[in-house]
Amino acid sequence: MKLKRFTVLCTALTLTGAAVAPAVASEEGTHRLAERLREAIVAQNFKDVIDLTPPASGAALRSAGPREKYDASPAELMNKARARMALAAGKPLHQTPNMDAAIIELDPVGRPKTVANVLLSPQYPNGVVVPVKHKGLSTDQVRYRWWDDDEWDANGGKGTRDVLAGRENAAIDFSSPYPASVLKLMVGFGVLRLADEGKVDLDADYVYDPNPVRAACGGPSVKKIRQHFDEMITKSQNESTCALIKMIHDLNAWDHVNQTFVDLGMPTLMVTGTIPGNGGRWIGSNMSGLDTAKLLLLVNGGAGVLWTTDGGKQVTRNELSYSSRKFFQDTLADQGHNEMLSTPNWCGRDYPVQGLPQQVPARWIKPDGTVTVGDAVYDRDVRPCNEAAEVTFAHKTGWVDTTGSDAGIVKSFRGKDKRNYIVVVFCNLGTDYVDANRPADPPGVYPVLYTQKYAQLGKAIDNIMKNI
């Protein structure tokens, strides 16, 4: 009975790819992963972050209902950063933020070994460990709610619209932070799944002719689908994302893509309500930390059965072809925006602190060692951090005013402390939230978007995984 109770209640469970086997890690070790993740999150003391649009002053901004949420361009971000630094209305955060953090530790052949999922919110200020079903890497004990800025501000962080039906009696009630540009992982999966089905040719031109034209999506363009995909992931380019969303609409395939997530045991993943004519309006997207980690587990491509759905389907890496997985992996590994859980783009700065010790992809490094990603210019020589780097981080970041997110695959270099894991963090502390006494960004340089507590958390998580 003790073993059964532990299996149900503890997030961190010992797993193999094909079936549950004799424990690889001790009961104490698996429980420690979940508890150490919870402790690392709580230790950041997020409540001392400054809210630049606290509920009283932000009410007018949010009174028109749900707002569109897109990553801003570098120029827009720099203008916003200057304006925000001049604001005097900022106040300490009035309540605990909402955070959904998940880790899947991988064995040497990429199968899930242990998993931890922790939620933080005003209802769970000390964090709550999510009970995970070991065979499916899933939970039915969370009542996920759609994110709403007003509800979080004025309703104690409680949402009112259910993401999934039938969860009314779940033990944990949690509003899922909007995923921001991490939703592009779902778009990427949809494109590659359709490519594997013979419905999309990555090397074909896609003529993007938006109707109506939407500012965040840009005007007409003609590019290879492969190029749109690369720009969407590595530079988080919204124009390319809109084009790919529209392309999936052109094929009448979004219902198919969303149903695939359900069929594969990732029901919280969905892209809904986008505009068929231009691929815009992304606010109807949802992702939980646990299901996002599973999506990355599939992309990573471990051996054997990765998980088994409640319906009995055994999910393997073959849900995407080798070529699709390789393309997805390589594109994530070329991420240009390394500035949330990892911060090497600002190598050597006193602020923000250095996070997860990642190597910056050579693609973005100029001869002087500084990094330029599209229009985003970083002023630091990253070569010293690359020399000291311990891991690669194939990941996707996301940011809007009320979202900070990062999700990726961490692999250590040979000769460094061994770790091989997936990490996902979604939180509502976006660009409207800053650290007290944050220094001003240098003129013309891409601004620090987040509280540096994310970087501190990334480093703490990596230390956990080094020593587990």
VENPETA-V921137 format. One record per residue. N is the residue number from 0. PHI is phi in whole degrees, -180 to 180 (none if undefined). D_LAST is the distance of its C-alpha to the last C-alpha in whole Angstrom. Layout:
n:N phi:PHI d_last:D_LAST
n:N phi:PHI d_last:D_LAST
//
This chain:
n:0 phi:none d_last:26
n:1 phi:-64 d_last:23
n:2 phi:-64 d_last:21
n:3 phi:-62 d_last:23
n:4 phi:-64 d_last:23
n:5 phi:-64 d_last:19
n:6 phi:-62 d_last:19
n:7 phi:-77 d_last:21
n:8 phi:-89 d_last:20
n:9 phi:-92 d_last:16
n:10 phi:-70 d_last:15
n:11 phi:-86 d_last:12
n:12 phi:-127 d_last:13
n:13 phi:-84 d_last:13
n:14 phi:-136 d_last:15
n:15 phi:-130 d_last:17
n:16 phi:-72 d_last:20
n:17 phi:-96 d_last:23
n:18 phi:-167 d_last:23
n:19 phi:-66 d_last:20
n:20 phi:-126 d_last:20
n:21 phi:-52 d_last:18
n:22 phi:-54 d_last:15
n:23 phi:-85 d_last:12
n:24 phi:-115 d_last:10
n:25 phi:-70 d_last:11
n:26 phi:-56 d_last:12
n:27 phi:-63 d_last:11
n:28 phi:-68 d_last:7
n:29 phi:-68 d_last:9
n:30 phi:-64 d_last:11
n:31 phi:-63 d_last:8
n:32 phi:-59 d_last:7
n:33 phi:-64 d_last:11
n:34 phi:-67 d_last:12
n:35 phi:-70 d_last:10
n:36 phi:-64 d_last:11
n:37 phi:-60 d_last:15
n:38 phi:-64 d_last:14
n:39 phi:-65 d_last:14
n:40 phi:-67 d_last:17
n:41 phi:-63 d_last:19
n:42 phi:-64 d_last:18
n:43 phi:-73 d_last:20
n:44 phi:49 d_last:23
n:45 phi:-61 d_last:25
n:46 phi:-70 d_last:28
n:47 phi:-92 d_last:29
n:48 phi:-71 d_last:30
n:49 phi:-92 d_last:33
n:50 phi:-93 d_last:35
n:51 phi:-78 d_last:38
n:52 phi:-130 d_last:39
n:53 phi:-61 d_last:39
n:54 phi:-48 d_last:41
n:55 phi:-64 d_last:44
n:56 phi:-82 d_last:44
n:57 phi:-86 d_last:42
n:58 phi:-60 d_last:45
n:59 phi:-64 d_last:47
n:60 phi:-67 d_last:45
n:61 phi:-109 d_last:43
n:62 phi:-80 d_last:47
n:63 phi:-88 d_last:48
n:64 phi:94 d_last:45
n:65 phi:-56 d_last:42
n:66 phi:-101 d_last:42
n:67 phi:-65 d_last:41
n:68 phi:-136 d_last:37
n:69 phi:-131 d_last:37
n:70 phi:-59 d_last:35
n:71 phi:-82 d_last:38
n:72 phi:-73 d_last:39
n:73 phi:-54 d_last:39
n:74 phi:-64 d_last:42
n:75 phi:-63 d_last:42
n:76 phi:-65 d_last:38
n:77 phi:-66 d_last:40
n:78 phi:-64 d_last:43
n:79 phi:-65 d_last:41
n:80 phi:-62 d_last:39
n:81 phi:-64 d_last:42
n:82 phi:-64 d_last:43
n:83 phi:-68 d_last:40
n:84 phi:-64 d_last:40
n:85 phi:-86 d_last:44
n:86 phi:-69 d_last:43
n:87 phi:-106 d_last:44
n:88 phi:-88 d_last:43
n:89 phi:-61 d_last:39
n:90 phi:-138 d_last:38
n:91 phi:-56 d_last:35
n:92 phi:-52 d_last:33
n:93 phi:-82 d_last:35
n:94 phi:-160 d_last:32
n:95 phi:-61 d_last:28
n:96 phi:-72 d_last:27
n:97 phi:-94 d_last:26
n:98 phi:-138 d_last:23
n:99 phi:-124 d_last:21
n:100 phi:-122 d_last:17
n:101 phi:-136 d_last:15
n:102 phi:-132 d_last:12
n:103 phi:-121 d_last:12
n:104 phi:-81 d_last:10
n:105 phi:-109 d_last:12
n:106 phi:-84 d_last:13
n:107 phi:-60 d_last:15
n:108 phi:-108 d_last:18
n:109 phi:82 d_last:17
n:110 phi:-88 d_last:17
n:111 phi:-66 d_last:15
n:112 phi:-107 d_last:12
n:113 phi:-138 d_last:10
n:114 phi:-139 d_last:12
n:115 phi:-136 d_last:13
n:116 phi:-138 d_last:16
n:117 phi:-128 d_last:17
n:118 phi:-113 d_last:21
n:119 phi:-126 d_last:22
n:120 phi:-167 d_last:26
n:121 phi:-58 d_last:29
n:122 phi:-78 d_last:29
n:123 phi:-130 d_last:25
n:124 phi:-67 d_last:25
n:125 phi:-102 d_last:22
n:126 phi:78 d_last:20
n:127 phi:-132 d_last:20
n:128 phi:-81 d_last:18
n:129 phi:-84 d_last:19
n:130 phi:-67 d_last:20
n:131 phi:-118 d_last:19
n:132 phi:-76 d_last:21
n:133 phi:-63 d_last:19
n:134 phi:-70 d_last:22
n:135 phi:-101 d_last:23
n:136 phi:49 d_last:20
n:137 phi:-136 d_last:22
n:138 phi:-141 d_last:23
n:139 phi:-116 d_last:27
n:140 phi:-103 d_last:26
n:141 phi:-123 d_last:27
n:142 phi:-92 d_last:30
n:143 phi:-76 d_last:30
n:144 phi:-116 d_last:32
n:145 phi:-65 d_last:34
n:146 phi:-73 d_last:33
n:147 phi:-149 d_last:36
n:148 phi:-59 d_last:37
n:149 phi:-64 d_last:39
n:150 phi:-64 d_last:38
n:151 phi:-65 d_last:35
n:152 phi:-65 d_last:37
n:153 phi:-105 d_last:40
n:154 phi:-118 d_last:38
n:155 phi:62 d_last:35
n:156 phi:80 d_last:33
n:157 phi:-92 d_last:34
n:158 phi:-90 d_last:35
n:159 phi:-124 d_last:38
n:160 phi:-110 d_last:38
n:161 phi:-77 d_last:36
n:162 phi:-77 d_last:34
n:163 phi:-121 d_last:34
n:164 phi:-77 d_last:36
n:165 phi:84 d_last:36
n:166 phi:-107 d_last:33
n:167 phi:-61 d_last:35
n:168 phi:-102 d_last:34
n:169 phi:-64 d_last:30
n:170 phi:-70 d_last:29
n:171 phi:-117 d_last:27
n:172 phi:-113 d_last:30
n:173 phi:-147 d_last:28
n:174 phi:-87 d_last:30
n:175 phi:-76 d_last:28
n:176 phi:-56 d_last:28
n:177 phi:-57 d_last:30
n:178 phi:-77 d_last:28
n:179 phi:52 d_last:31
n:180 phi:-73 d_last:30
n:181 phi:-66 d_last:27
n:182 phi:-60 d_last:30
n:183 phi:-67 d_last:31
n:184 phi:-63 d_last:28
n:185 phi:-68 d_last:30
n:186 phi:-62 d_last:33
n:187 phi:-61 d_last:32
n:188 phi:-60 d_last:31
n:189 phi:-59 d_last:34
n:190 phi:-62 d_last:36
n:191 phi:-72 d_last:34
n:192 phi:-62 d_last:35
n:193 phi:-67 d_last:39
n:194 phi:-64 d_last:39
n:195 phi:-65 d_last:37
n:196 phi:-85 d_last:40
n:197 phi:80 d_last:43
n:198 phi:-96 d_last:44
n:199 phi:-136 d_last:42
n:200 phi:-111 d_last:43
n:201 phi:-60 d_last:40
n:202 phi:-97 d_last:43
n:203 phi:-87 d_last:46
n:204 phi:-74 d_last:47
n:205 phi:-115 d_last:46
n:206 phi:-89 d_last:49
n:207 phi:-91 d_last:48
n:208 phi:-127 d_last:51
n:209 phi:-69 d_last:50
n:210 phi:-146 d_last:52
n:211 phi:-82 d_last:52
n:212 phi:-68 d_last:51
n:213 phi:-123 d_last:48
n:214 phi:-54 d_last:47
n:215 phi:-67 d_last:43
n:216 phi:-100 d_last:44
n:217 phi:77 d_last:46
n:218 phi:-94 d_last:49
n:219 phi:-60 d_last:50
n:220 phi:-157 d_last:49
n:221 phi:-133 d_last:48
n:222 phi:-144 d_last:45
n:223 phi:-63 d_last:43
n:224 phi:-60 d_last:41
n:225 phi:-60 d_last:38
n:226 phi:-69 d_last:39
n:227 phi:-55 d_last:39
n:228 phi:-61 d_last:35
n:229 phi:-60 d_last:34
n:230 phi:-65 d_last:36
n:231 phi:-63 d_last:34
n:232 phi:-87 d_last:31
n:233 phi:-75 d_last:31
n:234 phi:-112 d_last:33
n:235 phi:56 d_last:33
n:236 phi:-77 d_last:37
n:237 phi:-68 d_last:38
n:238 phi:-60 d_last:41
n:239 phi:-70 d_last:40
n:240 phi:-64 d_last:38
n:241 phi:-58 d_last:41
n:242 phi:-61 d_last:42
n:243 phi:-71 d_last:40
n:244 phi:-63 d_last:40
n:245 phi:-64 d_last:44
n:246 phi:-59 d_last:44
n:247 phi:-67 d_last:42
n:248 phi:-62 d_last:44
n:249 phi:-55 d_last:47
n:250 phi:-90 d_last:46
n:251 phi:52 d_last:46
n:252 phi:-112 d_last:42
n:253 phi:-68 d_last:40
n:254 phi:-61 d_last:41
n:255 phi:-63 d_last:39
n:256 phi:-64 d_last:36
n:257 phi:-64 d_last:35
n:258 phi:-68 d_last:36
n:259 phi:-62 d_last:34
n:260 phi:-58 d_last:31
n:261 phi:-63 d_last:32
n:262 phi:-63 d_last:33
n:263 phi:-91 d_last:29
n:264 phi:81 d_last:28
n:265 phi:-126 d_last:27
n:266 phi:-69 d_last:30
n:267 phi:-80 d_last:29
n:268 phi:-85 d_last:29
n:269 phi:-163 d_last:33
n:270 phi:-122 d_last:35
n:271 phi:-131 d_last:39
n:272 phi:77 d_last:42
n:273 phi:-73 d_last:42
n:274 phi:-89 d_last:45
n:275 phi:-58 d_last:47
n:276 phi:-78 d_last:49
n:277 phi:-143 d_last:47
n:278 phi:78 d_last:43
n:279 phi:-89 d_last:43
n:280 phi:64 d_last:41
n:281 phi:-104 d_last:38
n:282 phi:-64 d_last:37
n:283 phi:-88 d_last:37
n:284 phi:-104 d_last:34
n:285 phi:-142 d_last:31
n:286 phi:-151 d_last:27
n:287 phi:-94 d_last:24
n:288 phi:-61 d_last:21
n:289 phi:-66 d_last:20
n:290 phi:-70 d_last:23
n:291 phi:-66 d_last:22
n:292 phi:-62 d_last:19
n:293 phi:-67 d_last:21
n:294 phi:-60 d_last:23
n:295 phi:-69 d_last:21
n:296 phi:-62 d_last:19
n:297 phi:-65 d_last:23
n:298 phi:-62 d_last:24
n:299 phi:-63 d_last:21
n:300 phi:81 d_last:23
n:301 phi:-70 d_last:20
n:302 phi:-77 d_last:22
n:303 phi:70 d_last:24
n:304 phi:-81 d_last:24
n:305 phi:-84 d_last:21
n:306 phi:-162 d_last:22
n:307 phi:-121 d_last:26
n:308 phi:-72 d_last:28
n:309 phi:-59 d_last:29
n:310 phi:-84 d_last:32
n:311 phi:94 d_last:31
n:312 phi:-75 d_last:31
n:313 phi:-91 d_last:28
n:314 phi:-94 d_last:27
n:315 phi:-123 d_last:26
n:316 phi:-63 d_last:26
n:317 phi:-75 d_last:30
n:318 phi:-64 d_last:30
n:319 phi:-125 d_last:31
n:320 phi:-67 d_last:32
n:321 phi:-57 d_last:31
n:322 phi:-64 d_last:33
n:323 phi:-68 d_last:32
n:324 phi:-64 d_last:28
n:325 phi:-63 d_last:28
n:326 phi:-63 d_last:31
n:327 phi:-62 d_last:28
n:328 phi:-59 d_last:25
n:329 phi:-64 d_last:27
n:330 phi:-69 d_last:29
n:331 phi:-62 d_last:26
n:332 phi:-69 d_last:25
n:333 phi:-94 d_last:28
n:334 phi:-52 d_last:27
n:335 phi:-89 d_last:29
n:336 phi:-94 d_last:28
n:337 phi:-106 d_last:25
n:338 phi:-155 d_last:25
n:339 phi:-129 d_last:23
n:340 phi:-67 d_last:19
n:341 phi:-117 d_last:20
n:342 phi:-136 d_last:23
n:343 phi:-69 d_last:24
n:344 phi:-63 d_last:28
n:345 phi:-111 d_last:28
n:346 phi:-49 d_last:27
n:347 phi:83 d_last:28
n:348 phi:-71 d_last:29
n:349 phi:-69 d_last:29
n:350 phi:-137 d_last:29
n:351 phi:-79 d_last:26
n:352 phi:-64 d_last:23
n:353 phi:-78 d_last:21
n:354 phi:-96 d_last:19
n:355 phi:-51 d_last:16
n:356 phi:-79 d_last:17
n:357 phi:-92 d_last:19
n:358 phi:-87 d_last:22
n:359 phi:-76 d_last:25
n:360 phi:-59 d_last:27
n:361 phi:-60 d_last:30
n:362 phi:-52 d_last:33
n:363 phi:-100 d_last:33
n:364 phi:-92 d_last:33
n:365 phi:-84 d_last:37
n:366 phi:-56 d_last:38
n:367 phi:-86 d_last:38
n:368 phi:90 d_last:34
n:369 phi:-82 d_last:34
n:370 phi:-116 d_last:33
n:371 phi:-131 d_last:36
n:372 phi:-121 d_last:35
n:373 phi:62 d_last:38
n:374 phi:-91 d_last:40
n:375 phi:-89 d_last:37
n:376 phi:-110 d_last:37
n:377 phi:-111 d_last:34
n:378 phi:-103 d_last:36
n:379 phi:-108 d_last:33
n:380 phi:-76 d_last:32
n:381 phi:-90 d_last:29
n:382 phi:-62 d_last:29
n:383 phi:-61 d_last:28
n:384 phi:-70 d_last:24
n:385 phi:-66 d_last:25
n:386 phi:-67 d_last:25
n:387 phi:-93 d_last:22
n:388 phi:-61 d_last:20
n:389 phi:-113 d_last:16
n:390 phi:-143 d_last:16
n:391 phi:-97 d_last:19
n:392 phi:-137 d_last:19
n:393 phi:-88 d_last:21
n:394 phi:-148 d_last:22
n:395 phi:-133 d_last:25
n:396 phi:-98 d_last:26
n:397 phi:-152 d_last:28
n:398 phi:-150 d_last:30
n:399 phi:-142 d_last:33
n:400 phi:-61 d_last:35
n:401 phi:-122 d_last:32
n:402 phi:-148 d_last:29
n:403 phi:-130 d_last:26
n:404 phi:-145 d_last:24
n:405 phi:-158 d_last:22
n:406 phi:-149 d_last:20
n:407 phi:-170 d_last:19
n:408 phi:-113 d_last:17
n:409 phi:-108 d_last:15
n:410 phi:-136 d_last:15
n:411 phi:-82 d_last:14
n:412 phi:-76 d_last:17
n:413 phi:-59 d_last:18
n:414 phi:94 d_last:17
n:415 phi:-99 d_last:15
n:416 phi:-54 d_last:11
n:417 phi:-71 d_last:10
n:418 phi:-152 d_last:9
n:419 phi:-154 d_last:11
n:420 phi:-155 d_last:11
n:421 phi:-111 d_last:14
n:422 phi:-134 d_last:15
n:423 phi:-135 d_last:18
n:424 phi:-135 d_last:19
n:425 phi:-117 d_last:23
n:426 phi:-152 d_last:25
n:427 phi:-88 d_last:28
n:428 phi:-85 d_last:28
n:429 phi:-99 d_last:30
n:430 phi:-75 d_last:33
n:431 phi:-84 d_last:35
n:432 phi:-128 d_last:32
n:433 phi:-133 d_last:32
n:434 phi:-81 d_last:30
n:435 phi:-61 d_last:33
n:436 phi:62 d_last:35
n:437 phi:-65 d_last:33
n:438 phi:-69 d_last:35
n:439 phi:-68 d_last:38
n:440 phi:-76 d_last:37
n:441 phi:-60 d_last:39
n:442 phi:-58 d_last:42
n:443 phi:77 d_last:42
n:444 phi:-102 d_last:38
n:445 phi:-56 d_last:36
n:446 phi:-76 d_last:34
n:447 phi:-74 d_last:31
n:448 phi:-84 d_last:31
n:449 phi:-119 d_last:28
n:450 phi:-61 d_last:27
n:451 phi:-72 d_last:24
n:452 phi:-63 d_last:22
n:453 phi:-63 d_last:21
n:454 phi:-63 d_last:20
n:455 phi:-60 d_last:18
n:456 phi:-66 d_last:16
n:457 phi:-58 d_last:15
n:458 phi:-65 d_last:14
n:459 phi:-64 d_last:12
n:460 phi:-63 d_last:10
n:461 phi:-63 d_last:10
n:462 phi:-65 d_last:9
n:463 phi:-59 d_last:6
n:464 phi:-72 d_last:5
n:465 phi:-70 d_last:6
n:466 phi:-112 d_last:4
n:467 phi:-70 d_last:0
//
